[in-house]
Amino acid sequence: MDEEVMSSGDAYTFKLLEKWTGIIEMGEEFRVLYLRNEIKTNITYAYISKLTRLWLELAPILKDRTDLDELPKEYEDFRQYYFDPRLLLKDPEKIFALEEILRTAIEKLKITHFER
């Protein structure tokens, strides 16, 4: 029987997809808190932590890419939030913008198109 072996690149892509799926689920919880004006909770702190950590994970992959239009530049605009995630608490709408730029990056990098 032939057994499919996942390459290290495939395994890494799959891990990124798993992280993103967890972030999406946590994002739903955050949205409820946001709607209730209760954003300073452990869920929010964990959500921001996961968003900024994934931002860092994808940053070197996007850096210097010329085939993705303005995405690398727009992505880099969020660097400050990795180094001081508390800034996101001052402007919660930036949390949604960070989620959106991550989603765009994941789509453009075809991470959501993972096939086994």
N, C-alpha and C positions, 0 to 999 in steps of 0.2 A: 504494500500500500504506500502510495506517495504521500508524504506528510509535508504540508506547506510550512516553510520556515520563514519567520518574519525577519527581514533585514533590520539592522540597527536603525536605519533611517525610517523604516516603516514603524518600528517600535516607538521611536521618538514622536513621530507624527500621531500615532495612536494615543500616546500619553498626553500630548497637547490637546487632542480632541476630548479626552476624558476630563482634563482640567477645565476646558471650556464648557463642557456639559454641566459640571458642578457649579461653575460660575453662573450659568443661565438659571439653574434652579435656585441658587441663593439670590440672584437678582430679582426673582419673583417675590421672595420674602421682603427684600429691601423696598420694592415698589409699594408694598402694602404699608410698611412703616413710613415711607415718604408721604403717602396719601394721608396718613394719620398725624403727620408732623411729629413723628417720634423717631427721628433718625439717629440719635445718639444712643445706640444700643450695641450689644456685642455682635449682632448679625451685621450691622452696618460696618463695624470695624473689621470683621472677618471678610466681608464682601470687598471692601476697599483694599485690604491686604492681598486678597486673591487677584483682584483686577491689576493692581500695580505689579505684583509678582509676575503675572503672565505678560504684562507689558515688557518687563525686563527680559523675559525669556525670548520674546519675539524680536526685540530691538536689534540684535546683531544679524538676524536673518533679513530684516528689512533695510538695514543700513546700506547705503550706496546702490540700492536697486534702481535701475533706470527704466525698467519695464512696467512700473506700477504708477505712472503719472506722478501726482503730487503726494501720494500716500506716505512715502518715507519722511517727507518734510512735515506733513500734518501729524504723523505718528510721533516724531521727535518733539513736537510741541508739548507733549505730555510728560517729558522727562522729569520736570520739576516735581510732579506728583509722586514719582517713584521715591525720590529722595526726601520728600516731606509730604506723606499721604494725608496729614492733618489739613493741608490746604483744601482738600476735597470737601471737608466738613464745613468750610466757610462758604462754599458755593456748590451745594449738592447737585445742581444741574450739570456740573462738570463730571460728576460720577456717571451720568447717562452718556455724556459725550465720550468719556473714556471707554465705556462699554461699547459704544457704537464704533469707535475707531478700532478696537480690538476685533469686533465682529467683521468689519471690513477687511482688516489684515488677514484674518483667518480664512475668509472667503477667497481673497485674492491669492493667498498662498496655497489654496486648494486643500487646506487641512480638513475641511468638512466633507471633502470628496473621498475620504479614506475608503479603500475597498480591500477586502480580504478574499 
